[in-house]
Amino acid sequence: MSLALRRVDLDRLDRTLTTILSPLAHQRCDDWRLAVESAVAVLLDGDHVVFGMPRAGMPMHVHSMNVGTQPQRAIQTLFGRLPDLPTDPWLQAAEHERLRSGAEVWSRLRAFWRAAAGQPSARRRSAFLGEVVTPGRMADSENIDWSVDGGHVALCISYGNAESSVRPRRSTPRHAAGAVLKLLLPALKVGVTMRLAHDRATAAAELSLGRFGLTRREAEIARLLARRATNREIAERLDVSPHTVRHHVENIFAKLGIHSRRSIRD
């Protein structure tokens, strides 16, 4: 793999890698996903970015940037059960091609068109084409896909024009997107693993604390107390006043039947 990148592209690549490898810098998973989508779009001049990963019993929950409401709903419906194959037969054929090759970086859209070649009915009957590609104005794409325990992870960058996006291309040509995604893939696997582990641990802690009648905010503050955070530090992190934190801490102590921070750490 050979890429000729200018300093400006290397800077964008470095910022993108930093964003991908900082999943816990964001309180909400969707905030991290949006940051990743934005960084990837800037790096590769993408018109649309979709980032899907497992969430709360869903094999894949879709988040997107610059994708309309209708196409996003259709993407969730078509791909939300991955790694189970979608029902669209031409899309199924494309997914089979990926599985046979073992590729984790590929183009779903180009594989779809190979599967639909010589079949006029695809233009009338394909849900992927009719509900995602056409209304979403997606002419070309590059994708990352891999399955994880309990679901699937997918990152797609797509373009409104097969040759170039609606914006002028910078020094990284669009046709290098696949090669750049291969560079990003190991970091993305690390970032996703970190985020999934964190969210699962958080959900388990909230479930445990919920037995004591703590609200979501109280459970959040209780976890920060357990990590030895001061009231002021908690207030800054949650963007609330120290007085509000103090009120929540009093409620937490009363519900848990404790009288000191040391008890909550134990």
Buried (B, 14 or more C-beta within 10 A) or exposed (E): EEBEBEEEBEEBBEEBBEBBBBBBEBEEBEEBBBBBBBBBBEBBBBBBBBBBBBBEEBBBBBBBBBBBEEBBBBBBBBBBBBBEBBEBBBBBBBBEBBEEEEBBBBBBBBBBBEBBEEEEEBEEBBBBBBBBBEBBBBBBBBBBBBBBEEBBBBBBBBBBEEEBBEEEEBEBBBEBBBBBBBBBBEBBBEBBEBBBEEBEEBEEBBEEBEEEEBBEBBBBBBBBBBEEBEBEBBBEBBEBEBEBBEEBBEBBBEBBEEEEBEEBEE
